[in-house]
Amino acid sequence: MIAVAVLAILVATALIVARVLLGPTVFDRLVAANAAGNAAILLLALFGFLTERPEFLDVALVYALLNIISTFAVLKFLRFGALGSAGEDEKEPGT
């Protein structure tokens, strides 16, 4: 049963990679890349379950946090053009 789940995740990952490569817009590709990260997290968790090593779940959780942070960083870069610039609401005083 677990092998079927792994196979389903691998098929979904192949479709996601196709979406990353062929996505019509940058945002479609970004969402697909985030989904590929989520599929990798699922594969790590399933592998840890199959090998009875709970350390892989810790690695999957750290990877999930990095996936979220990197998605927000890319979105901020696409919106504002730089990661260090202030947003529209955070203008410097006196300007």
N, CA, C and O of each residue as an XYZ file, in Angstrom:
380
protein
N       0.818     -1.200      0.000
C       0.000      0.000      0.000
C       0.863      1.267      0.000
O       0.561      2.253     -0.672
N       1.945      1.202      0.777
C       2.855      2.349      0.820
C       3.536      2.525     -0.539
O       3.793      3.650     -0.969
N       3.825      1.414     -1.208
C       4.460      1.506     -2.525
C       3.540      2.215     -3.515
O       4.014      2.949     -4.382
N       2.245      2.006     -3.396
C       1.290      2.691     -4.268
C       1.306      4.190     -3.985
O       1.230      5.001     -4.908
N       1.404      4.552     -2.722
C       1.465      5.972     -2.361
C       2.733      6.613     -2.904
O       2.692      7.731     -3.418
N       3.858      5.917     -2.795
C       5.115      6.445     -3.326
C       5.026      6.598     -4.838
O       5.483      7.599     -5.390
N       4.443      5.613     -5.509
C       4.288      5.687     -6.959
C       3.381      6.850     -7.361
O       3.664      7.547     -8.336
N       2.306      7.060     -6.625
C       1.397      8.170     -6.919
C       2.098      9.513     -6.727
O       1.904     10.432     -7.523
N       2.905      9.632     -5.687
C       3.631     10.884     -5.453
C       4.671     11.112     -6.547
O       4.880     12.249     -6.972
N       5.319     10.050     -7.005
C       6.296     10.194     -8.080
C       5.633     10.599     -9.397
O       6.187     11.406    -10.144
N       4.456     10.050     -9.687
C       3.728     10.453    -10.893
C       3.302     11.917    -10.783
O       3.422     12.679    -11.743
N       2.807     12.302     -9.617
C       2.421     13.698     -9.406
C       3.631     14.620     -9.531
O       3.519     15.717    -10.078
N       4.782     14.185     -9.031
C       5.993     14.988     -9.137
C       6.412     15.159    -10.596
O       6.864     16.235    -10.988
N       6.267     14.115    -11.393
C       6.595     14.232    -12.826
C       5.682     15.251    -13.503
O       6.143     16.043    -14.325
N       4.405     15.237    -13.169
C       3.485     16.220    -13.739
C       3.806     17.636    -13.252
O       3.676     18.605    -14.000
N       4.224     17.741    -12.002
C       4.579     19.052    -11.450
C       5.821     19.603    -12.133
O       5.888     20.793    -12.438
N       6.803     18.741    -12.374
C       8.021     19.185    -13.060
C       7.691     19.644    -14.477
O       8.278     20.608    -14.968
N       6.759     18.964    -15.135
C       6.327     19.415    -16.459
C       5.695     20.794    -16.368
O       5.891     21.628    -17.252
N       4.938     21.041    -15.303
C       4.324     22.355    -15.122
C       5.382     23.427    -14.839
O       5.247     24.569    -15.279
N       6.422     23.057    -14.111
C       7.502     24.011    -13.852
C       8.192     24.399    -15.162
O       8.517     25.568    -15.374
N       8.410     23.432    -16.023
C       9.117     23.699    -17.276
C       8.246     24.397    -18.315
O       8.747     25.193    -19.109
N       6.941     24.106    -18.316
C       6.069     24.609    -19.375
C       5.075     25.668    -18.914
O       4.235     26.107    -19.700
N       5.156     26.085    -17.655
C       4.185     27.040    -17.140
C       4.145     28.321    -17.949
O       5.190     28.858    -18.314
N       2.943     28.818    -18.234
C       2.868     30.018    -19.078
C       3.382     31.285    -18.388
O       3.898     32.179    -19.059
N       3.253     31.378    -17.085
C       3.711     32.577    -16.385
C       4.693     32.199    -15.285
O       4.819     31.033    -14.911
N       5.377     33.206    -14.784
C       6.334     32.987    -13.702
C       5.613     32.511    -12.445
O       6.137     31.674    -11.710
N       4.435     33.029    -12.198
C       3.708     32.656    -10.990
C       3.229     31.208    -11.051
O       3.207     30.524    -10.028
N       2.845     30.732    -12.237
C       2.495     29.316    -12.383
C       3.703     28.432    -12.093
O       3.586     27.384    -11.458
N       4.847     28.868    -12.562
C       6.065     28.094    -12.312
C       6.441     28.117    -10.836
O       6.923     27.119    -10.301
N       6.223     29.244    -10.181
C       6.526     29.341     -8.757
C       5.612     28.441     -7.938
O       6.070     27.765     -7.017
N       4.335     28.426     -8.263
C       3.399     27.549     -7.549
C       3.757     26.087     -7.787
O       3.677     25.269     -6.870
N       4.151     25.758     -9.012
C       4.547     24.384     -9.313
C       5.831     24.004     -8.579
O       5.967     22.870     -8.120
N       6.766     24.933     -8.464
C       7.993     24.655     -7.717
C       7.685     24.435     -6.243
O       8.289     23.575     -5.603
N       6.756     25.203     -5.705
C       6.337     25.008     -4.325
C       5.670     23.647     -4.168
O       5.900     22.961     -3.172
N       4.855     23.250     -5.127
C       4.220     21.937     -5.078
C       5.256     20.816     -5.183
O       5.108     19.773     -4.546
N       6.302     21.028     -5.983
C       7.373     20.034     -6.070
C       8.090     19.895     -4.725
O       8.472     18.794     -4.331
N       8.267     21.007     -4.033
C       8.843     20.949     -2.689
C       7.958     20.187     -1.726
O       8.450     19.428     -0.892
N       6.649     20.387     -1.838
C       5.717     19.645     -0.988
C       5.742     18.158     -1.301
O       5.634     17.334     -0.393
N       5.883     17.804     -2.568
C       5.989     16.391     -2.934
C       7.274     15.789     -2.369
O       7.279     14.642     -1.922
N       8.361     16.557     -2.389
C       9.618     16.081     -1.806
C       9.474     15.869     -0.303
O      10.039     14.925      0.250
N       8.727     16.737      0.352
C       8.483     16.591      1.787
C       7.709     15.307      2.057
O       8.025     14.575      2.995
N       6.701     15.032      1.240
C       5.939     13.788      1.391
C       6.816     12.562      1.164
O       6.713     11.576      1.893
N       7.674     12.625      0.157
C       8.569     11.495     -0.092
C       9.540     11.284      1.061
O       9.818     10.143      1.431
N      10.056     12.356      1.631
C      10.942     12.223      2.794
C      10.214     11.592      3.979
O      10.756     10.723      4.662
N       8.991     12.037      4.213
C       8.224     11.483      5.330
C       7.896     10.005      5.096
O       7.987      9.201      6.024
N       7.519      9.641      3.880
C       7.234      8.239      3.587
C       8.493      7.377      3.679
O       8.442      6.247      4.165
N       9.607      7.906      3.218
C      10.861      7.155      3.314
C      11.245      6.932      4.773
O      11.690      5.846      5.144
N      11.074      7.953      5.589
C      11.348      7.798      7.017
C      10.427      6.791      7.666
O      10.840      6.056      8.563
N       9.173      6.749      7.221
C       8.236      5.774      7.756
C       8.618      4.354      7.335
O       8.555      3.424      8.139
N       9.013      4.195      6.074
C       9.371      2.865      5.585
C      10.630      2.322      6.239
O      10.717      1.126      6.514
N      11.597      3.176      6.487
C      12.851      2.732      7.091
C      12.820      2.799      8.616
O      13.801      2.457      9.278
N      11.700      3.236      9.165
C      11.528      3.370     10.623
C      12.598      4.262     11.240
O      13.161      3.952     12.290
N      12.864      5.369     10.568
C      13.821      6.357     11.076
C      13.105      7.698     11.178
O      12.880      8.350     10.159
N      12.747      8.118     12.376
C      12.004      9.372     12.536
C      12.825     10.621     12.248
O      12.276     11.721     12.203
N      14.134     10.469     12.053
C      14.963     11.634     11.737
C      14.559     12.261     10.409
O      14.707     13.467     10.214
N      14.052     11.444      9.504
C      13.649     11.970      8.201
C      12.449     12.909      8.322
O      12.286     13.812      7.501
N      11.626     12.708      9.318
C      10.514     13.628      9.538
C      11.029     14.998      9.978
O      10.476     16.026      9.585
N      12.077     15.013     10.784
C      12.694     16.286     11.172
C      13.274     17.001      9.952
O      13.126     18.215      9.806
N      13.929     16.246      9.087
C      14.481     16.825      7.864
C      13.353     17.364      6.988
O      13.487     18.430      6.388
N      12.249     16.636      6.915
C      11.108     17.074      6.110
C      10.517     18.366      6.667
O      10.128     19.245      5.898
N      10.444     18.493      7.986
C       9.913     19.718      8.584
C      10.818     20.917      8.316
O      10.328     22.010      8.031
N      12.120     20.722      8.403
C      13.058     21.810      8.104
C      12.944     22.202      6.634
O      12.965     23.386      6.299
N      12.825     21.209      5.762
C      12.682     21.502      4.341
C      11.370     22.233      4.061
O      11.316     23.093      3.181
N      10.317     21.899      4.799
C       9.038     22.604      4.632
C       9.178     24.074      5.009
O       8.650     24.944      4.316
N       9.881     24.357      6.094
C      10.094     25.749      6.493
C      10.923     26.498      5.448
O      10.621     27.646      5.120
N      11.961     25.855      4.930
C      12.763     26.494      3.884
C      11.951     26.715      2.616
O      12.143     27.715      1.924
N      11.054     25.799      2.308
C      10.204     25.922      1.131
C       9.285     27.137      1.258
O       9.115     27.890      0.299
N       8.701     27.328      2.422
C       7.805     28.464      2.648
C       8.579     29.779      2.592
O       8.144     30.735      1.951
N       9.719     29.821      3.262
C      10.516     31.057      3.297
C      11.007     31.419      1.907
O      10.975     32.589      1.524
N      11.463     30.426      1.143
C      11.952     30.736     -0.203
C      10.823     31.188     -1.123
O      11.041     32.040     -1.984
N       9.634     30.640     -0.961
C       8.500     31.086     -1.773
C       8.164     32.541     -1.472
O       7.938     33.326     -2.393
N       8.129     32.908     -0.204
C       7.853     34.298      0.158
C       8.963     35.228     -0.330
O       8.687     36.351     -0.751
N      10.221     34.769     -0.278
C      11.329     35.603     -0.754
C      11.224     35.851     -2.256
O      11.448     36.971     -2.716
N      10.891     34.830     -3.011
C      10.751     35.007     -4.458
C       9.567     35.917     -4.773
O       9.657     36.766     -5.659
N       8.473     35.746     -4.062
C       7.319     36.613     -4.292
C       7.635     38.071     -3.962
O       7.216     38.974     -4.685
N       8.373     38.305     -2.871
C       8.750     39.677     -2.530
C       9.685     40.251     -3.582
O       9.578     41.425     -3.938
N      10.601     39.428     -4.082
C      11.510     39.900     -5.126
C      10.744     40.244     -6.399
O      11.039     41.251     -7.042
N       9.768     39.425     -6.769
C       8.991     39.703     -7.974
C       8.117     40.934     -7.815
O       7.857     41.637     -8.791
N       7.663     41.203     -6.606
C       6.781     42.358     -6.386
C       7.558     43.665     -6.273
O       7.181     44.667     -6.882
N       8.652     43.661     -5.490
C       9.355     44.901     -5.194
C      10.677     45.054     -5.944
O      11.233     46.152     -5.963
N      11.192     44.009     -6.554
C      12.416     44.109     -7.321
C      13.683     43.882     -6.528
O      14.743     43.675     -7.119
N      13.609     43.913     -5.211
C      14.774     43.639     -4.378
C      14.287     43.111     -3.040
O      13.184     43.433     -2.599
N      15.107     42.308     -2.405
C      14.692     41.737     -1.123
C      14.889     42.708      0.030
O      14.237     42.566      1.064
N      15.770     43.689     -0.121
C      16.053     44.600      0.968
C      15.282     45.905      0.933
O      15.382     46.701      1.867
N      14.520     46.141     -0.114
C      13.822     47.419     -0.209
C      12.572     47.430      0.658
O      11.958     46.391      0.901
N      12.210     48.607      1.113
C      11.016     48.751      1.930
C       9.780     48.676      1.043
O       9.812     49.072     -0.122
N       8.705     48.168      1.603
C       7.460     48.077      0.858
C       6.770     49.425      0.768
O       7.306     50.435      1.225
N       5.589     49.442      0.183
C       4.845     50.687      0.022
C       4.393     51.250      1.363
O       4.313     52.468      1.525
N       4.097     50.382      2.327
C       3.628     50.829      3.635
C       4.764     51.233      4.557
O       4.531     51.909      5.559
N       5.990     50.833      4.240
C       7.112     51.060      5.132
C       8.068     52.111      4.582
O       9.268     51.852      4.497
N       7.585     53.266      4.215
C       8.436     54.324      3.689
C       9.201     54.984      4.820
O       8.734     55.047      5.957
N      10.375     55.469      4.491
C      11.213     56.116      5.490
C      10.574     57.444      5.898
O       9.951     58.109      5.069
N      10.722     57.839      7.172
C      10.156     59.107      7.612
C      10.868     60.284      6.941
O      12.081     60.264      6.731
N      10.095     61.285      6.619
C      10.643     62.482      6.026
C      10.654     62.469      4.513
O      11.153     63.410      3.896
N      10.109     61.409      3.888
C      10.108     61.382      2.420
C       8.700     61.472      1.900
O       8.488     61.465      0.687
